[in-house]
Amino acid sequence: MELKVNTEPAVEPFSLDEVKKHLRLAVTTGDADIYTEEDDFLNRAITTARRSVELRSGRALITQTWEAYLDRWPTGRSFKLPYPPLVSATVTYRLEDDSGYDNTLSTVVVDTTSEPGRIVLDVNESWPTEALHPVNPIKITFVCGYGDAGSDVPSGIISAIMLLISDLYEHRGETMAGVNIYRTEAVDALLQNYRIWSNQ
């Protein structure tokens, strides 16, 4: 399965003001708005920490859209999609002589309850038998994530991201083995209940 992000999250799990307060760079929102010297670094740290947690957990956090490509139909009656929780999915495919993904597969059920989510053939249905385009003929466009805001993300995951942001802020370019090992173990412990092992 080849994967490509289609639409990145519209927001990060935290605002810049929230991170400044967490790092004790500001006490109030007014203080946070005034202190702007490190905004570029903090914005990068927020995105880096969120992506790191998504990679470690195998999950999507804020709503985002991905494309998955398959070379052939599965041998079984279903296949899994990465980055739960799955919100929705559409399967299109390209025949041997098609110029695009002109065919939509309507004989499947999108299982958004299972984690990871699945595409499942409906009762008494089978995968199409027409000759497919030789390269990435099957495209699944899927939406995943807990929701459109950081408040939709579970608190354990939020804590892991904040811990990574603190680490990035406090140890820029430093190698502190004891501290880094502790932080890594703490982040992994916070994510233990959320990891999707089949995606790792």
Secondary structure as UniProt FT lines:
FT   STRAND          2..7
FT   HELIX           16..22
FT   TURN            23..24
FT   HELIX           29..34
FT   TURN            37..38
FT   HELIX           39..57
FT   STRAND          64..70
FT   STRAND          78..80
FT   STRAND          86..93
FT   TURN            96..97
FT   STRAND          103..104
FT   STRAND          108..111
FT   STRAND          118..121
FT   TURN            123..124
FT   STRAND          138..144
FT   HELIX           150..152
FT   HELIX           155..170
FT   TURN            171..173
FT   HELIX           177..191
FT   TURN            192..194
FT   HELIX           197..199
//
